[in-house]
Amino acid sequence: MKRTFAITAALVILILSAIAATVLELPYSLEGKVIAINQLAGTLTVKTDEDLLQSPVEAMGEYTFSIDKMTNIQMCNQNEIFRNGKVGNRIKVIYHEKGSSLIADIISITTPLLACLIE
C-alpha cells in the first residue's frame, strides 16, 4: 500500500513538473520592422510600435530573436531561408522565451500582395 502511494505520488509530481515546464515556454507574437540582421550570430532585431506585448522579457521597442534551424521563415505562403531576410521588411514573429532569450519559431514576412504576384 505504501509502495503504491509512493509510486503514484512520484508520477503525479513528474507529470506536474512536465506541465509546468511546458507552460513556461508559451508562444507569443509581435509585429514590427526588421532593423538588424546578424547572420553570424543567427539573430534578427525587430522594432515594434505595439504598446502592449504579451512577453514580460523586454520593454516596448527593440527585440532581438535567436534564429535556428527549427525556425520557419515564410513569405508569400512559401518557405524562405534566413539569408533572404532584409532590413526594412515588416514581419510577424511567433516566438517563445528560453531564460532571458527570445527564440523565433515562425517568421512571416508581410509583403504587399502585388509583390507576391510579381515573383
ABEGO torsion letter per residue (X at the ends): XAAAAAAAAAAAAAAAAAAAAAAAABBBBBBBBBABBBAAAGBBBBBBABABBABAABBBEBBBBBBBAABBBBBGGBBBBAAABBBGBBBBBBBBBBEABBBBABBBBBBBAAAAAAX
